[in-house]
Structure formats: C-alpha cells, structure tokens
Amino acid sequence: MGTMIEMGKISSRGQVAIPTGIRNHLGLNEGSKVLFFTDDNSLVIKKITEQTFADITKPPREAKKKIKEKDVPGMIHRLRNSKR
C-alpha cells in the first residue's frame, strides 16, 4: 500500500481534516471507523478493519520506537520531493 505523510492543522473546535490523498489511499469514507492511539507526544489514527484490538495497536506501539518527532518534517519533505 505504500507510505504517505501529510501535515494538517487542528481547528478551533479541535477538529482535524484527514487530507484527501490519505482518505483515498486508505479507502476512508463517511462513516468509516478509526482508532485514535496516543502515547507520550504521539498521536496515531488507524483505520479499523476486522482486526482485533491487539493487532490494531501493535504497529503504532512499534512505530513509536522508530520515529522521532524531530524527524517528521524531514520525512514529509523527502516524500513530497520523491513525488515530483
């Protein structure tokens, strides 16, 4: 399925719009269920399928160990440059 990284903003009402490219990439439509997972300063939004809760939360827990917040802007920059 590949990796996509996008940046967004939180509205004054605490809402976050999922970018169109990511919604299309994951097949997220109105009514789709997502899981919000937090740990320290990380927030992960995961598409819910028929997986068990343990299966759903395992990748975010492992990803947290690999990705540092300071690395995210560089990852976004590299991804955008690779699409040009």
PDB file of N, CA, C and O in Angstrom:
ATOM      1  N   MET A   1       0.810  -1.199   0.000  1.00  0.00           N
ATOM      2  CA  MET A   1       0.000   0.000   0.000  1.00  0.00           C
ATOM      3  C   MET A   1       0.850   1.258   0.000  1.00  0.00           C
ATOM      4  O   MET A   1       0.406   2.292  -0.500  1.00  0.00           O
ATOM      5  N   GLY A   2       2.047   1.204   0.539  1.00  0.00           N
ATOM      6  CA  GLY A   2       2.930   2.352   0.493  1.00  0.00           C
ATOM      7  C   GLY A   2       2.743   3.302   1.658  1.00  0.00           C
ATOM      8  O   GLY A   2       1.813   3.165   2.452  1.00  0.00           O
ATOM      9  N   THR A   3       3.650   4.274   1.746  1.00  0.00           N
ATOM     10  CA  THR A   3       3.636   5.239   2.840  1.00  0.00           C
ATOM     11  C   THR A   3       3.241   6.606   2.321  1.00  0.00           C
ATOM     12  O   THR A   3       3.696   7.030   1.258  1.00  0.00           O
ATOM     13  N   MET A   4       2.400   7.292   3.066  1.00  0.00           N
ATOM     14  CA  MET A   4       2.040   8.679   2.768  1.00  0.00           C
ATOM     15  C   MET A   4       2.210   9.467   4.051  1.00  0.00           C
ATOM     16  O   MET A   4       1.856   8.986   5.128  1.00  0.00           O
ATOM     17  N   ILE A   5       2.739  10.654   3.948  1.00  0.00           N
ATOM     18  CA  ILE A   5       2.871  11.541   5.090  1.00  0.00           C
ATOM     19  C   ILE A   5       2.327  12.899   4.674  1.00  0.00           C
ATOM     20  O   ILE A   5       2.763  13.469   3.674  1.00  0.00           O
ATOM     21  N   GLU A   6       1.389  13.408   5.430  1.00  0.00           N
ATOM     22  CA  GLU A   6       0.810  14.726   5.180  1.00  0.00           C
ATOM     23  C   GLU A   6       0.754  15.484   6.496  1.00  0.00           C
ATOM     24  O   GLU A   6       0.801  14.880   7.567  1.00  0.00           O
ATOM     25  N   MET A   7       0.653  16.787   6.420  1.00  0.00           N
ATOM     26  CA  MET A   7       0.552  17.609   7.615  1.00  0.00           C
ATOM     27  C   MET A   7      -0.779  18.349   7.572  1.00  0.00           C
ATOM     28  O   MET A   7      -1.243  18.739   6.500  1.00  0.00           O
ATOM     29  N   GLY A   8      -1.391  18.541   8.735  1.00  0.00           N
ATOM     30  CA  GLY A   8      -2.653  19.253   8.819  1.00  0.00           C
ATOM     31  C   GLY A   8      -2.652  20.181  10.013  1.00  0.00           C
ATOM     32  O   GLY A   8      -1.636  20.345  10.688  1.00  0.00           O
ATOM     33  N   LYS A   9      -3.807  20.790  10.271  1.00  0.00           N
ATOM     34  CA  LYS A   9      -3.966  21.709  11.396  1.00  0.00           C
ATOM     35  C   LYS A   9      -5.183  21.294  12.207  1.00  0.00           C
ATOM     36  O   LYS A   9      -6.093  20.639  11.698  1.00  0.00           O
ATOM     37  N   ILE A  10      -5.185  21.681  13.460  1.00  0.00           N
ATOM     38  CA  ILE A  10      -6.337  21.468  14.328  1.00  0.00           C
ATOM     39  C   ILE A  10      -7.151  22.753  14.334  1.00  0.00           C
ATOM     40  O   ILE A  10      -6.600  23.835  14.532  1.00  0.00           O
ATOM     41  N   SER A  11      -8.469  22.641  14.116  1.00  0.00           N
ATOM     42  CA  SER A  11      -9.337  23.816  14.108  1.00  0.00           C
ATOM     43  C   SER A  11      -9.595  24.286  15.538  1.00  0.00           C
ATOM     44  O   SER A  11      -9.228  23.613  16.502  1.00  0.00           O
ATOM     45  N   SER A  12     -10.226  25.443  15.659  1.00  0.00           N
ATOM     46  CA  SER A  12     -10.551  25.980  16.983  1.00  0.00           C
ATOM     47  C   SER A  12     -11.501  25.064  17.745  1.00  0.00           C
ATOM     48  O   SER A  12     -11.590  25.149  18.970  1.00  0.00           O
ATOM     49  N   ARG A  13     -12.213  24.191  17.036  1.00  0.00           N
ATOM     50  CA  ARG A  13     -13.129  23.242  17.671  1.00  0.00           C
ATOM     51  C   ARG A  13     -12.476  21.885  17.911  1.00  0.00           C
ATOM     52  O   ARG A  13     -13.155  20.938  18.306  1.00  0.00           O
ATOM     53  N   GLY A  14     -11.166  21.778  17.678  1.00  0.00           N
ATOM     54  CA  GLY A  14     -10.452  20.527  17.924  1.00  0.00           C
ATOM     55  C   GLY A  14     -10.594  19.514  16.807  1.00  0.00           C
ATOM     56  O   GLY A  14     -10.301  18.335  17.007  1.00  0.00           O
ATOM     57  N   GLN A  15     -11.031  19.939  15.648  1.00  0.00           N
ATOM     58  CA  GLN A  15     -11.230  19.033  14.527  1.00  0.00           C
ATOM     59  C   GLN A  15      -9.999  19.002  13.635  1.00  0.00           C
ATOM     60  O   GLN A  15      -9.306  20.005  13.464  1.00  0.00           O
ATOM     61  N   VAL A  16      -9.744  17.827  13.072  1.00  0.00           N
ATOM     62  CA  VAL A  16      -8.643  17.645  12.132  1.00  0.00           C
ATOM     63  C   VAL A  16      -9.223  17.032  10.863  1.00  0.00           C
ATOM     64  O   VAL A  16      -9.914  16.015  10.924  1.00  0.00           O
ATOM     65  N   ALA A  17      -8.948  17.639   9.720  1.00  0.00           N
ATOM     66  CA  ALA A  17      -9.384  17.073   8.447  1.00  0.00           C
ATOM     67  C   ALA A  17      -8.298  16.125   7.951  1.00  0.00           C
ATOM     68  O   ALA A  17      -7.122  16.485   7.898  1.00  0.00           O
ATOM     69  N   ILE A  18      -8.701  14.921   7.592  1.00  0.00           N
ATOM     70  CA  ILE A  18      -7.750  13.965   7.011  1.00  0.00           C
ATOM     71  C   ILE A  18      -7.587  14.343   5.544  1.00  0.00           C
ATOM     72  O   ILE A  18      -8.576  14.397   4.813  1.00  0.00           O
ATOM     73  N   PRO A  19      -6.360  14.607   5.098  1.00  0.00           N
ATOM     74  CA  PRO A  19      -6.155  15.032   3.706  1.00  0.00           C
ATOM     75  C   PRO A  19      -6.767  14.048   2.701  1.00  0.00           C
ATOM     76  O   PRO A  19      -6.762  12.836   2.917  1.00  0.00           O
ATOM     77  N   THR A  20      -7.288  14.590   1.608  1.00  0.00           N
ATOM     78  CA  THR A  20      -7.969  13.804   0.584  1.00  0.00           C
ATOM     79  C   THR A  20      -7.118  12.640   0.088  1.00  0.00           C
ATOM     80  O   THR A  20      -7.620  11.526  -0.061  1.00  0.00           O
ATOM     81  N   GLY A  21      -5.829  12.889  -0.169  1.00  0.00           N
ATOM     82  CA  GLY A  21      -4.956  11.828  -0.670  1.00  0.00           C
ATOM     83  C   GLY A  21      -4.873  10.654   0.285  1.00  0.00           C
ATOM     84  O   GLY A  21      -4.867   9.499  -0.140  1.00  0.00           O
ATOM     85  N   ILE A  22      -4.809  10.945   1.571  1.00  0.00           N
ATOM     86  CA  ILE A  22      -4.728   9.875   2.572  1.00  0.00           C
ATOM     87  C   ILE A  22      -6.069   9.163   2.685  1.00  0.00           C
ATOM     88  O   ILE A  22      -6.107   7.937   2.790  1.00  0.00           O
ATOM     89  N   ARG A  23      -7.176   9.916   2.665  1.00  0.00           N
ATOM     90  CA  ARG A  23      -8.502   9.265   2.707  1.00  0.00           C
ATOM     91  C   ARG A  23      -8.666   8.318   1.527  1.00  0.00           C
ATOM     92  O   ARG A  23      -9.123   7.188   1.695  1.00  0.00           O
ATOM     93  N   ASN A  24      -8.299   8.770   0.344  1.00  0.00           N
ATOM     94  CA  ASN A  24      -8.408   7.919  -0.851  1.00  0.00           C
ATOM     95  C   ASN A  24      -7.488   6.711  -0.750  1.00  0.00           C
ATOM     96  O   ASN A  24      -7.888   5.590  -1.066  1.00  0.00           O
ATOM     97  N   HIS A  25      -6.268   6.940  -0.314  1.00  0.00           N
ATOM     98  CA  HIS A  25      -5.251   5.874  -0.197  1.00  0.00           C
ATOM     99  C   HIS A  25      -5.729   4.759   0.736  1.00  0.00           C
ATOM    100  O   HIS A  25      -5.502   3.580   0.466  1.00  0.00           O
ATOM    101  N   LEU A  26      -6.392   5.135   1.835  1.00  0.00           N
ATOM    102  CA  LEU A  26      -6.838   4.151   2.823  1.00  0.00           C
ATOM    103  C   LEU A  26      -8.285   3.700   2.618  1.00  0.00           C
ATOM    104  O   LEU A  26      -8.772   2.820   3.327  1.00  0.00           O
ATOM    105  N   GLY A  27      -8.966   4.305   1.649  1.00  0.00           N
ATOM    106  CA  GLY A  27     -10.365   3.944   1.433  1.00  0.00           C
ATOM    107  C   GLY A  27     -11.267   4.401   2.566  1.00  0.00           C
ATOM    108  O   GLY A  27     -12.227   3.713   2.910  1.00  0.00           O
ATOM    109  N   LEU A  28     -10.968   5.556   3.148  1.00  0.00           N
ATOM    110  CA  LEU A  28     -11.783   6.103   4.230  1.00  0.00           C
ATOM    111  C   LEU A  28     -12.913   6.935   3.636  1.00  0.00           C
ATOM    112  O   LEU A  28     -12.673   7.866   2.867  1.00  0.00           O
ATOM    113  N   ASN A  29     -14.129   6.597   3.993  1.00  0.00           N
ATOM    114  CA  ASN A  29     -15.300   7.320   3.516  1.00  0.00           C
ATOM    115  C   ASN A  29     -16.121   7.768   4.719  1.00  0.00           C
ATOM    116  O   ASN A  29     -15.825   7.398   5.855  1.00  0.00           O
ATOM    117  N   GLU A  30     -17.150   8.563   4.463  1.00  0.00           N
ATOM    118  CA  GLU A  30     -18.033   8.980   5.539  1.00  0.00           C
ATOM    119  C   GLU A  30     -18.540   7.740   6.277  1.00  0.00           C
ATOM    120  O   GLU A  30     -19.027   6.792   5.662  1.00  0.00           O
ATOM    121  N   GLY A  31     -18.418   7.766   7.586  1.00  0.00           N
ATOM    122  CA  GLY A  31     -18.859   6.632   8.401  1.00  0.00           C
ATOM    123  C   GLY A  31     -17.779   5.608   8.694  1.00  0.00           C
ATOM    124  O   GLY A  31     -17.988   4.709   9.509  1.00  0.00           O
ATOM    125  N   SER A  32     -16.612   5.726   8.037  1.00  0.00           N
ATOM    126  CA  SER A  32     -15.509   4.800   8.329  1.00  0.00           C
ATOM    127  C   SER A  32     -15.085   4.963   9.781  1.00  0.00           C
ATOM    128  O   SER A  32     -15.127   6.065  10.329  1.00  0.00           O
ATOM    129  N   LYS A  33     -14.682   3.876  10.391  1.00  0.00           N
ATOM    130  CA  LYS A  33     -14.248   3.909  11.787  1.00  0.00           C
ATOM    131  C   LYS A  33     -12.726   4.012  11.848  1.00  0.00           C
ATOM    132  O   LYS A  33     -12.016   3.367  11.077  1.00  0.00           O
ATOM    133  N   VAL A  34     -12.239   4.833  12.777  1.00  0.00           N
ATOM    134  CA  VAL A  34     -10.807   4.969  13.013  1.00  0.00           C
ATOM    135  C   VAL A  34     -10.543   4.880  14.506  1.00  0.00           C
ATOM    136  O   VAL A  34     -11.414   5.163  15.329  1.00  0.00           O
ATOM    137  N   LEU A  35      -9.339   4.485  14.832  1.00  0.00           N
ATOM    138  CA  LEU A  35      -8.899   4.381  16.216  1.00  0.00           C
ATOM    139  C   LEU A  35      -7.887   5.483  16.473  1.00  0.00           C
ATOM    140  O   LEU A  35      -6.976   5.684  15.671  1.00  0.00           O
ATOM    141  N   PHE A  36      -8.034   6.200  17.582  1.00  0.00           N
ATOM    142  CA  PHE A  36      -7.062   7.204  17.991  1.00  0.00           C
ATOM    143  C   PHE A  36      -6.203   6.582  19.076  1.00  0.00           C
ATOM    144  O   PHE A  36      -6.723   6.076  20.071  1.00  0.00           O
ATOM    145  N   PHE A  37      -4.896   6.616  18.891  1.00  0.00           N
ATOM    146  CA  PHE A  37      -3.966   5.981  19.813  1.00  0.00           C
ATOM    147  C   PHE A  37      -2.931   7.018  20.218  1.00  0.00           C
ATOM    148  O   PHE A  37      -2.282   7.613  19.357  1.00  0.00           O
ATOM    149  N   THR A  38      -2.766   7.245  21.525  1.00  0.00           N
ATOM    150  CA  THR A  38      -1.762   8.193  21.985  1.00  0.00           C
ATOM    151  C   THR A  38      -0.779   7.505  22.913  1.00  0.00           C
ATOM    152  O   THR A  38      -1.109   6.550  23.615  1.00  0.00           O
ATOM    153  N   ASP A  39       0.429   8.020  22.889  1.00  0.00           N
ATOM    154  CA  ASP A  39       1.483   7.564  23.793  1.00  0.00           C
ATOM    155  C   ASP A  39       2.494   8.693  23.879  1.00  0.00           C
ATOM    156  O   ASP A  39       3.094   9.068  22.872  1.00  0.00           O
ATOM    157  N   ASP A  40       2.686   9.234  25.063  1.00  0.00           N
ATOM    158  CA  ASP A  40       3.540  10.408  25.257  1.00  0.00           C
ATOM    159  C   ASP A  40       3.086  11.527  24.318  1.00  0.00           C
ATOM    160  O   ASP A  40       1.942  11.973  24.411  1.00  0.00           O
ATOM    161  N   ASN A  41       3.957  11.990  23.417  1.00  0.00           N
ATOM    162  CA  ASN A  41       3.625  13.087  22.499  1.00  0.00           C
ATOM    163  C   ASN A  41       3.194  12.608  21.123  1.00  0.00           C
ATOM    164  O   ASN A  41       3.187  13.399  20.179  1.00  0.00           O
ATOM    165  N   SER A  42       2.837  11.348  20.979  1.00  0.00           N
ATOM    166  CA  SER A  42       2.473  10.800  19.675  1.00  0.00           C
ATOM    167  C   SER A  42       0.973  10.549  19.593  1.00  0.00           C
ATOM    168  O   SER A  42       0.356  10.112  20.565  1.00  0.00           O
ATOM    169  N   LEU A  43       0.389  10.826  18.431  1.00  0.00           N
ATOM    170  CA  LEU A  43      -0.999  10.500  18.137  1.00  0.00           C
ATOM    171  C   LEU A  43      -1.009   9.757  16.815  1.00  0.00           C
ATOM    172  O   LEU A  43      -0.462  10.236  15.822  1.00  0.00           O
ATOM    173  N   VAL A  44      -1.628   8.590  16.802  1.00  0.00           N
ATOM    174  CA  VAL A  44      -1.749   7.796  15.591  1.00  0.00           C
ATOM    175  C   VAL A  44      -3.230   7.568  15.344  1.00  0.00           C
ATOM    176  O   VAL A  44      -3.976   7.246  16.269  1.00  0.00           O
ATOM    177  N   ILE A  45      -3.657   7.733  14.100  1.00  0.00           N
ATOM    178  CA  ILE A  45      -5.026   7.430  13.707  1.00  0.00           C
ATOM    179  C   ILE A  45      -4.960   6.199  12.814  1.00  0.00           C
ATOM    180  O   ILE A  45      -4.292   6.216  11.780  1.00  0.00           O
ATOM    181  N   LYS A  46      -5.641   5.147  13.202  1.00  0.00           N
ATOM    182  CA  LYS A  46      -5.567   3.868  12.497  1.00  0.00           C
ATOM    183  C   LYS A  46      -6.942   3.486  11.970  1.00  0.00           C
ATOM    184  O   LYS A  46      -7.924   3.525  12.711  1.00  0.00           O
ATOM    185  N   LYS A  47      -7.019   3.117  10.695  1.00  0.00           N
ATOM    186  CA  LYS A  47      -8.258   2.632  10.101  1.00  0.00           C
ATOM    187  C   LYS A  47      -8.632   1.314  10.779  1.00  0.00           C
ATOM    188  O   LYS A  47      -7.788   0.433  10.942  1.00  0.00           O
ATOM    189  N   ILE A  48      -9.892   1.185  11.170  1.00  0.00           N
ATOM    190  CA  ILE A  48     -10.348  -0.039  11.822  1.00  0.00           C
ATOM    191  C   ILE A  48     -10.910  -0.987  10.773  1.00  0.00           C
ATOM    192  O   ILE A  48     -11.721  -0.608   9.928  1.00  0.00           O
ATOM    193  N   THR A  49     -10.454  -2.225  10.854  1.00  0.00           N
ATOM    194  CA  THR A  49     -10.980  -3.290   9.998  1.00  0.00           C
ATOM    195  C   THR A  49     -11.459  -4.408  10.920  1.00  0.00           C
ATOM    196  O   THR A  49     -11.832  -4.146  12.064  1.00  0.00           O
ATOM    197  N   GLU A  50     -11.454  -5.616  10.451  1.00  0.00           N
ATOM    198  CA  GLU A  50     -11.911  -6.750  11.247  1.00  0.00           C
ATOM    199  C   GLU A  50     -10.835  -7.262  12.201  1.00  0.00           C
ATOM    200  O   GLU A  50     -11.021  -8.298  12.840  1.00  0.00           O
ATOM    201  N   GLN A  51      -9.717  -6.553  12.305  1.00  0.00           N
ATOM    202  CA  GLN A  51      -8.626  -6.992  13.175  1.00  0.00           C
ATOM    203  C   GLN A  51      -9.009  -6.878  14.644  1.00  0.00           C
ATOM    204  O   GLN A  51      -9.927  -6.140  15.003  1.00  0.00           O
ATOM    205  N   THR A  52      -8.307  -7.603  15.475  1.00  0.00           N
ATOM    206  CA  THR A  52      -8.509  -7.474  16.916  1.00  0.00           C
ATOM    207  C   THR A  52      -7.838  -6.199  17.411  1.00  0.00           C
ATOM    208  O   THR A  52      -6.984  -5.635  16.726  1.00  0.00           O
ATOM    209  N   PHE A  53      -8.222  -5.748  18.595  1.00  0.00           N
ATOM    210  CA  PHE A  53      -7.643  -4.537  19.166  1.00  0.00           C
ATOM    211  C   PHE A  53      -6.136  -4.679  19.326  1.00  0.00           C
ATOM    212  O   PHE A  53      -5.400  -3.723  19.083  1.00  0.00           O
ATOM    213  N   ALA A  54      -5.661  -5.861  19.732  1.00  0.00           N
ATOM    214  CA  ALA A  54      -4.215  -6.080  19.891  1.00  0.00           C
ATOM    215  C   ALA A  54      -3.495  -5.925  18.556  1.00  0.00           C
ATOM    216  O   ALA A  54      -2.416  -5.334  18.503  1.00  0.00           O
ATOM    217  N   ASP A  55      -4.074  -6.446  17.483  1.00  0.00           N
ATOM    218  CA  ASP A  55      -3.462  -6.310  16.158  1.00  0.00           C
ATOM    219  C   ASP A  55      -3.433  -4.849  15.722  1.00  0.00           C
ATOM    220  O   ASP A  55      -2.471  -4.396  15.101  1.00  0.00           O
ATOM    221  N   ILE A  56      -4.491  -4.121  16.050  1.00  0.00           N
ATOM    222  CA  ILE A  56      -4.580  -2.716  15.647  1.00  0.00           C
ATOM    223  C   ILE A  56      -3.551  -1.864  16.377  1.00  0.00           C
ATOM    224  O   ILE A  56      -2.942  -0.983  15.770  1.00  0.00           O
ATOM    225  N   THR A  57      -3.346  -2.110  17.662  1.00  0.00           N
ATOM    226  CA  THR A  57      -2.449  -1.243  18.438  1.00  0.00           C
ATOM    227  C   THR A  57      -0.989  -1.649  18.383  1.00  0.00           C
ATOM    228  O   THR A  57      -0.133  -0.886  18.830  1.00  0.00           O
ATOM    229  N   LYS A  58      -0.676  -2.810  17.858  1.00  0.00           N
ATOM    230  CA  LYS A  58       0.718  -3.254  17.791  1.00  0.00           C
ATOM    231  C   LYS A  58       1.570  -2.362  16.869  1.00  0.00           C
ATOM    232  O   LYS A  58       2.626  -1.902  17.304  1.00  0.00           O
ATOM    233  N   PRO A  59       1.158  -2.097  15.615  1.00  0.00           N
ATOM    234  CA  PRO A  59       2.002  -1.251  14.750  1.00  0.00           C
ATOM    235  C   PRO A  59       2.283   0.138  15.310  1.00  0.00           C
ATOM    236  O   PRO A  59       3.426   0.589  15.231  1.00  0.00           O
ATOM    237  N   PRO A  60       1.283   0.850  15.880  1.00  0.00           N
ATOM    238  CA  PRO A  60       1.610   2.169  16.448  1.00  0.00           C
ATOM    239  C   PRO A  60       2.620   2.086  17.595  1.00  0.00           C
ATOM    240  O   PRO A  60       3.495   2.944  17.716  1.00  0.00           O
ATOM    241  N   ARG A  61       2.502   1.065  18.427  1.00  0.00           N
ATOM    242  CA  ARG A  61       3.450   0.925  19.540  1.00  0.00           C
ATOM    243  C   ARG A  61       4.858   0.709  18.994  1.00  0.00           C
ATOM    244  O   ARG A  61       5.824   1.263  19.518  1.00  0.00           O
ATOM    245  N   GLU A  62       4.972  -0.097  17.942  1.00  0.00           N
ATOM    246  CA  GLU A  62       6.291  -0.353  17.347  1.00  0.00           C
ATOM    247  C   GLU A  62       6.801   0.859  16.587  1.00  0.00           C
ATOM    248  O   GLU A  62       7.997   1.148  16.622  1.00  0.00           O
ATOM    249  N   ALA A  63       5.912   1.579  15.895  1.00  0.00           N
ATOM    250  CA  ALA A  63       6.313   2.761  15.128  1.00  0.00           C
ATOM    251  C   ALA A  63       6.849   3.846  16.050  1.00  0.00           C
ATOM    252  O   ALA A  63       7.784   4.565  15.695  1.00  0.00           O
ATOM    253  N   LYS A  64       6.256   3.963  17.231  1.00  0.00           N
ATOM    254  CA  LYS A  64       6.696   4.981  18.182  1.00  0.00           C
ATOM    255  C   LYS A  64       8.173   4.817  18.514  1.00  0.00           C
ATOM    256  O   LYS A  64       8.880   5.802  18.726  1.00  0.00           O
ATOM    257  N   LYS A  65       8.631   3.590  18.558  1.00  0.00           N
ATOM    258  CA  LYS A  65      10.025   3.322  18.891  1.00  0.00           C
ATOM    259  C   LYS A  65      10.963   3.762  17.774  1.00  0.00           C
ATOM    260  O   LYS A  65      12.140   4.023  18.023  1.00  0.00           O
ATOM    261  N   LYS A  66      10.452   3.849  16.539  1.00  0.00           N
ATOM    262  CA  LYS A  66      11.301   4.106  15.379  1.00  0.00           C
ATOM    263  C   LYS A  66      11.277   5.558  14.902  1.00  0.00           C
ATOM    264  O   LYS A  66      12.274   6.037  14.360  1.00  0.00           O
ATOM    265  N   ILE A  67      10.158   6.271  15.091  1.00  0.00           N
ATOM    266  CA  ILE A  67      10.010   7.623  14.556  1.00  0.00           C
ATOM    267  C   ILE A  67      10.085   8.643  15.690  1.00  0.00           C
ATOM    268  O   ILE A  67       9.355   8.546  16.676  1.00  0.00           O
ATOM    269  N   LYS A  68      10.956   9.599  15.540  1.00  0.00           N
ATOM    270  CA  LYS A  68      11.089  10.692  16.500  1.00  0.00           C
ATOM    271  C   LYS A  68      10.390  11.929  15.921  1.00  0.00           C
ATOM    272  O   LYS A  68      10.404  12.143  14.709  1.00  0.00           O
ATOM    273  N   GLU A  69       9.784  12.732  16.785  1.00  0.00           N
ATOM    274  CA  GLU A  69       9.051  13.918  16.339  1.00  0.00           C
ATOM    275  C   GLU A  69       9.933  14.845  15.502  1.00  0.00           C
ATOM    276  O   GLU A  69       9.473  15.418  14.515  1.00  0.00           O
ATOM    277  N   LYS A  70      11.189  14.990  15.893  1.00  0.00           N
ATOM    278  CA  LYS A  70      12.088  15.895  15.171  1.00  0.00           C
ATOM    279  C   LYS A  70      12.369  15.411  13.743  1.00  0.00           C
ATOM    280  O   LYS A  70      12.796  16.200  12.901  1.00  0.00           O
ATOM    281  N   ASP A  71      12.133  14.116  13.460  1.00  0.00           N
ATOM    282  CA  ASP A  71      12.394  13.553  12.138  1.00  0.00           C
ATOM    283  C   ASP A  71      11.233  13.747  11.154  1.00  0.00           C
ATOM    284  O   ASP A  71      11.423  13.606   9.946  1.00  0.00           O
ATOM    285  N   VAL A  72      10.025  14.070  11.662  1.00  0.00           N
ATOM    286  CA  VAL A  72       8.834  14.128  10.818  1.00  0.00           C
ATOM    287  C   VAL A  72       8.926  15.178   9.710  1.00  0.00           C
ATOM    288  O   VAL A  72       8.628  14.842   8.564  1.00  0.00           O
ATOM    289  N   PRO A  73       9.324  16.443   9.979  1.00  0.00           N
ATOM    290  CA  PRO A  73       9.396  17.412   8.870  1.00  0.00           C
ATOM    291  C   PRO A  73      10.320  16.948   7.736  1.00  0.00           C
ATOM    292  O   PRO A  73       9.996  17.136   6.563  1.00  0.00           O
ATOM    293  N   GLY A  74      11.444  16.355   8.067  1.00  0.00           N
ATOM    294  CA  GLY A  74      12.343  15.847   7.033  1.00  0.00           C
ATOM    295  C   GLY A  74      11.713  14.721   6.239  1.00  0.00           C
ATOM    296  O   GLY A  74      11.902  14.642   5.025  1.00  0.00           O
ATOM    297  N   MET A  75      10.965  13.847   6.901  1.00  0.00           N
ATOM    298  CA  MET A  75      10.286  12.751   6.213  1.00  0.00           C
ATOM    299  C   MET A  75       9.252  13.294   5.236  1.00  0.00           C
ATOM    300  O   MET A  75       9.130  12.805   4.114  1.00  0.00           O
ATOM    301  N   ILE A  76       8.502  14.316   5.673  1.00  0.00           N
ATOM    302  CA  ILE A  76       7.494  14.933   4.798  1.00  0.00           C
ATOM    303  C   ILE A  76       8.166  15.556   3.588  1.00  0.00           C
ATOM    304  O   ILE A  76       7.705  15.381   2.460  1.00  0.00           O
ATOM    305  N   HIS A  77       9.254  16.283   3.813  1.00  0.00           N
ATOM    306  CA  HIS A  77       9.985  16.939   2.726  1.00  0.00           C
ATOM    307  C   HIS A  77      10.489  15.905   1.705  1.00  0.00           C
ATOM    308  O   HIS A  77      10.314  16.085   0.500  1.00  0.00           O
ATOM    309  N   ARG A  78      11.110  14.830   2.189  1.00  0.00           N
ATOM    310  CA  ARG A  78      11.623  13.789   1.287  1.00  0.00           C
ATOM    311  C   ARG A  78      10.507  13.120   0.497  1.00  0.00           C
ATOM    312  O   ARG A  78      10.662  12.859  -0.696  1.00  0.00           O
ATOM    313  N   LEU A  79       9.375  12.838   1.156  1.00  0.00           N
ATOM    314  CA  LEU A  79       8.260  12.202   0.470  1.00  0.00           C
ATOM    315  C   LEU A  79       7.697  13.103  -0.622  1.00  0.00           C
ATOM    316  O   LEU A  79       7.428  12.648  -1.734  1.00  0.00           O
ATOM    317  N   ARG A  80       7.520  14.374  -0.302  1.00  0.00           N
ATOM    318  CA  ARG A  80       6.988  15.302  -1.303  1.00  0.00           C
ATOM    319  C   ARG A  80       7.933  15.453  -2.478  1.00  0.00           C
ATOM    320  O   ARG A  80       7.486  15.527  -3.623  1.00  0.00           O
ATOM    321  N   ASN A  81       9.246  15.501  -2.216  1.00  0.00           N
ATOM    322  CA  ASN A  81      10.221  15.607  -3.302  1.00  0.00           C
ATOM    323  C   ASN A  81      10.227  14.357  -4.168  1.00  0.00           C
ATOM    324  O   ASN A  81      10.450  14.447  -5.375  1.00  0.00           O
ATOM    325  N   SER A  82       9.988  13.201  -3.577  1.00  0.00           N
ATOM    326  CA  SER A  82      10.003  11.958  -4.354  1.00  0.00           C
ATOM    327  C   SER A  82       8.795  11.866  -5.284  1.00  0.00           C
ATOM    328  O   SER A  82       8.834  11.120  -6.262  1.00  0.00           O
ATOM    329  N   LYS A  83       7.728  12.606  -5.002  1.00  0.00           N
ATOM    330  CA  LYS A  83       6.504  12.578  -5.827  1.00  0.00           C
ATOM    331  C   LYS A  83       6.590  13.540  -7.004  1.00  0.00           C
ATOM    332  O   LYS A  83       5.752  13.500  -7.904  1.00  0.00           O
ATOM    333  N   ARG A  84       7.612  14.412  -7.000  1.00  0.00           N
ATOM    334  CA  ARG A  84       7.730  15.426  -8.073  1.00  0.00           C
ATOM    335  C   ARG A  84       8.388  14.864  -9.283  1.00  0.00           C
ATOM    336  O   ARG A  84       8.568  15.573 -10.273  1.00  0.00           O
TER     337      ARG A  84
END
